[in-house]
Amino acid sequence: PPGAHVCEQLTAVNGEISALTATDGVCLMDYRPVSVRAHGMWNDRFQSYQGQFPNHCVAIGYTGGYLFDIAPR
């Protein structure tokens, strides 16, 4: 399940979204800017992340491939 992958990835980087390893993949260079945000508690610490990307595909890949992959395709 995708949620389990997100938890594994975040555990590996102690909840630091900016430390997630980008995935290899192919995204169209369709310019449709998106902003992504995540806020919450991780091991009793407030974590916050915000990123801007040229499109949704790039945002997903840059943040490990699972965390922001929430929109139906």
URGI-V442653 format. One line per field, one symbol per residue. ss: DSSP state (~ for helix, > for strand, _ for the rest). phi: phi as a letter, one per 40 degrees, with the letter a starting at -180 (. if undefined). burial: # if it has 16 or more other ideal C-beta (glycine too) atoms within 10 Angstrom, else .. Layout:
ss = ???
phi = ???
burial = ???
This chain:
ss = _~~~~~~~~~~~____~~~______________>>>>>>>>>__>>>>>>>>>__~~~~~~~___________
phi = .dccccccccccbfgcdcccccccibbccccbdbbbaabicbfgbcbaaaabbcacdcdcccbggbdbcbccb
burial = .....#..##....#.#..#.............#.#..........#.#.#.#..##############....
